[in-house]
Amino acid sequence: AAIAIDNARLYIKTLALYEIGRTLGQTLEIQDMLDRVVNKVAEIIGSETCSIFLRAERRNSFVLRASLLLPENLIGVAEYYEGEGLTGWVAKHGESLRLADEKDLRDASKIAPDLYWKKKYKEKEEALVNGYLAAPIKRGGRTIGVIRLVDKRSAVPFTSDDEDLLNAITGQIS
């Protein structure tokens, strides 16, 4: 039974990476590709939202380049500096981060200073968030972006399988 479960997980991961590869290959225009990726990643992982922040060298920050649910007027405007909030923490440390619920988000401040999600740019109007998952997009060992998901479509929080899958996807995106 354990082997069957592992095989099913591997199949789902392989299928997801194939779908992302197809999505990346559908266009050469960067903005169109990023928009397609956030939609596909949200669909694959079952998240209500997905956003991609990319490094902006001149601003020394990570700027929103594509999002599912954030207002379009925030594209190119919303930003986090390294270490600022959860998105900035992922950028600074180059590690993925998975939090289950609002309590985890509050408790995250114990991990590192200024880690609590500031909700500078809210995907959702509701006050409560039932999960957060983010992973760095790296090239040459350097973080060039962060992809983040907020809230699962179901009541089930993000899982370690979701985190592994998102890390595999960011490797493909980079």
C-alpha positions in Angstrom: 0.0 0.0 0.0 2.8 2.4 0.8 4.5 1.7 -2.5 1.2 2.4 -4.3 0.8 5.7 -2.4 4.3 6.7 -3.3 3.8 5.8 -6.9 0.5 7.8 -7.0 2.4 10.9 -5.6 5.2 10.5 -8.1 2.6 10.2 -10.9 0.9 13.4 -9.7 4.2 15.2 -9.4 5.3 14.1 -12.9 1.9 15.1 -14.4 2.1 18.5 -12.7 5.6 19.2 -14.0 4.5 18.2 -17.5 1.6 20.6 -17.3 3.9 23.4 -16.1 6.4 22.6 -18.9 3.5 22.8 -21.4 2.4 26.1 -19.9 5.9 27.5 -20.2 6.2 26.4 -23.8 3.0 28.0 -24.9 4.3 31.6 -25.3 7.6 33.5 -25.6 6.1 36.6 -24.1 7.3 36.8 -20.5 4.1 38.5 -19.0 1.8 36.0 -20.7 4.0 33.1 -19.5 3.9 34.4 -15.9 0.2 34.9 -16.0 -0.3 31.3 -17.3 2.1 29.9 -14.7 0.2 31.5 -11.7 -3.1 30.1 -13.0 -1.6 26.6 -13.6 0.2 26.4 -10.3 -2.9 27.5 -8.4 -4.9 24.8 -10.3 -2.4 22.1 -9.7 -1.9 22.7 -6.0 -5.5 23.7 -5.4 -4.8 27.2 -4.1 -7.2 30.1 -4.2 -4.3 32.5 -5.0 -0.9 32.5 -6.5 1.6 35.3 -7.0 5.1 35.6 -8.5 7.5 38.2 -7.2 10.8 38.7 -9.2 14.0 40.4 -8.1 14.2 44.0 -9.2 17.9 44.9 -9.0 17.4 48.7 -9.2 14.9 48.7 -6.4 16.8 46.0 -4.4 13.4 44.3 -3.8 11.1 41.6 -5.1 8.3 43.1 -7.2 5.0 41.5 -8.1 5.0 40.4 -11.7 1.9 38.1 -11.9 -0.9 37.3 -9.6 -4.2 35.4 -9.4 -6.6 37.6 -7.3 -4.4 40.6 -6.5 -5.7 43.8 -8.4 -3.9 44.4 -11.7 -2.8 47.8 -10.6 -0.4 46.2 -8.1 1.5 44.4 -10.9 4.9 46.1 -11.0 4.1 48.1 -7.8 3.7 45.7 -4.9 7.1 44.7 -3.5 8.9 43.2 -0.6 12.5 43.7 0.5 14.7 40.8 1.5 13.7 39.8 5.0 10.4 41.8 4.9 7.4 39.7 5.8 7.1 36.0 4.7 7.8 36.7 1.0 10.9 38.6 1.9 12.0 35.9 4.3 11.8 33.2 1.5 13.8 35.6 -0.8 16.5 36.2 1.8 16.9 32.6 3.0 16.3 30.8 -0.3 14.1 28.2 1.5 10.4 27.3 1.1 8.0 28.1 3.9 4.7 26.5 4.7 2.3 27.7 7.3 -1.0 26.0 8.1 -3.3 28.8 9.4 -3.6 32.3 11.0 -2.1 31.0 14.2 1.0 29.7 12.3 1.3 33.1 10.7 1.2 34.8 14.1 3.7 32.3 15.5 6.0 32.7 12.5 7.4 35.9 14.1 9.1 33.6 16.6 11.2 32.1 13.8 12.8 35.4 12.8 12.2 39.1 13.4 9.7 40.7 11.0 8.5 37.4 9.7 4.8 37.8 10.4 2.9 38.3 7.1 2.2 42.0 7.1 -0.7 41.6 4.6 0.7 44.6 2.8 -1.0 43.4 -0.3 -4.1 41.2 0.4 -5.2 38.6 -2.1 -8.4 38.2 -0.1 -10.7 40.5 1.8 -11.4 38.0 4.5 -9.4 38.6 7.7 -8.4 35.0 8.2 -5.9 33.1 6.1 -6.0 29.3 6.3 -2.6 28.6 4.8 0.5 30.1 3.2 3.1 28.4 1.0 6.0 30.0 -0.7 9.2 28.8 -2.5 12.2 30.6 -3.9 12.8 30.7 -7.7 16.6 30.2 -8.0 19.1 30.4 -10.8 22.8 29.7 -10.2 22.2 29.4 -6.5 20.8 32.9 -6.2 17.1 33.7 -5.5 15.6 35.5 -8.5 12.0 35.3 -7.4 9.4 34.0 -5.0 6.2 32.2 -5.8 3.6 32.2 -3.1 0.2 30.6 -2.6 -2.3 31.7 0.0 -5.2 29.5 1.1 -6.2 26.1 -0.2 -9.5 25.7 -1.9 -10.4 23.0 0.5 -10.3 23.2 4.3 -7.2 21.0 4.2 -4.0 23.0 4.8 -1.0 22.9 2.5 0.9 19.7 3.0 4.5 18.7 2.7 3.6 17.1 -0.6 2.4 20.5 -1.8 5.6 22.1 -0.6 7.7 19.4 -2.4 5.7 19.9 -5.6 6.0 23.7 -5.5 9.8 23.4 -5.0 10.0 21.1 -8.1 7.8 23.6 -10.0 10.1 26.5 -9.1 13.1 24.5 -10.4 11.3 24.2 -13.7 10.2 27.8 -13.8 13.8 29.1 -13.2 
